[in-house]
Each structure stands twice: as structure tokens, then as C-alpha cells.
């Protein structure tokens, strides 16, 4: 949380916590792959 505050404030109010958790998990899942490529 806090990495993209505008995204959070827009989405958290309207989206259920499960799909927000999935968004965060996919963000972290992509992070090592992106680092490995670059």
C-alpha cells in the first residue's frame, strides 16, 4: 500500500478487498520477472 496512492484511493472505495488483493499479488508476482529481464 502507498506505492500508487491515486490508484488506491480510486479503487479501494469501489472494489472488493479480494480483487484488490489479487491486483497487489499480481504486481508483486510481476516484479521479480521484470527485474530478471532488465
C-alpha positions as CSV (number, residue, x, y, z in Angstrom):
1,X,0.0,0.0,0.0
2,X,1.2,3.5,-0.7
3,X,3.1,2.7,-3.9
4,X,0.3,4.1,-6.0
5,X,-1.9,6.3,-3.8
6,X,-4.2,7.6,-6.5
7,X,-4.9,4.1,-7.7
8,X,-5.7,3.0,-4.1
9,X,-8.0,6.0,-3.3
10,X,-9.9,5.5,-6.6
11,X,-10.3,1.7,-6.3
12,X,-10.4,0.7,-2.7
13,X,-13.8,2.5,-2.2
14,X,-15.5,0.7,-5.0
15,X,-13.6,-2.7,-5.3
16,X,-13.9,-5.6,-3.0
17,X,-10.8,-6.5,-1.0
18,X,-10.3,-9.8,-2.7
19,X,-9.8,-8.4,-6.1
20,X,-7.6,-5.6,-4.7
21,X,-5.5,-8.3,-3.0
22,X,-5.2,-10.1,-6.4
23,X,-4.1,-6.8,-8.0
24,X,-1.4,-6.4,-5.4
25,X,-0.3,-10.0,-5.7
26,X,0.0,-9.8,-9.4
27,X,2.0,-6.6,-9.0
28,X,4.5,-8.4,-6.7
29,X,4.5,-11.5,-8.9
30,X,5.5,-9.4,-11.9
31,X,8.2,-7.5,-10.0
32,X,10.9,-10.2,-9.9
33,X,10.2,-11.2,-13.6
34,X,10.7,-7.6,-14.6
35,X,13.9,-7.3,-12.7
36,X,15.2,-10.5,-14.2
37,X,14.5,-9.2,-17.7
38,X,16.2,-5.9,-17.1
